[in-house]
Amino acid sequence: MSYAVFRDGDRISRSFQTQGDAWDCANDAGLVENVPTGGGAVQVLDSHCTIEPCDGELVMPANLA
């Protein structure tokens, strides 16, 4: 299964073989924040972004084509 970064339901990255690789892509793009917790920090995605399963082919959103 492949994974990609999505923003507001639109796919904004290529597909990756693992969720971890998709997280790395989001982090490189500045979409991951470190949120302090009692014992350290956790990484969270920007509020409009998600990591979701996808097919391997990137389809450009209609508003960008």
N, C-alpha and C positions, 0 to 999 in steps of 0.2 A: 504494500500500500504506500502511496506517496502522500506527502503533506505540503501545504503551502501557507503563506501568510495572506490573510484576507483583511480588508478594511471596509467596514459598512457593507459587508456581503459581497464585495468585489475582490477577486483575486489580484494581488499586487506583487506576487513573486513567482519565480519558476517553481517547479515541483522539486521536492527533496525526498530522499529515501527514508529519512527518519524525522521524527518530531524535533529531536535535538538540533538537527541541521537547520530546520525551519526557524527554530528559536535563535540560532546563531545568526541567520540572515536578518531577522527582525532586530536583533541587538546591534548588528553592524549598521543598520539603517536608522538607529536611534529611536526605535519603537519600544524598547524595553526599559523599564524604570526599576531601580532598587528601592523597595519600600521597607523602612525600618520596622523591626518587630522586637519583641522583648528579648530574644536571644540572638539577634543579628539582623539580617535583611533577607527579604525574598524578592525574586524578580517577577514583575508583572508586565503584561503587555499594555500598551496605550489603550485607553478605554474603548476605542473604536476598532481595535484589531483583535483577531483570533488566529489560532493555528488550527487548520481543519484538514481532514483527508480530502484528496482531490484526485482527478485523473492526471495522467502524466503530461497532457498537452495544455499549453497556456492559450487561453482564448481571451483576446483583448476586449475589455468592456466596450459596449456600443458607443458610449460617450467619448471614448479616446480613439476609436478607430477612424 
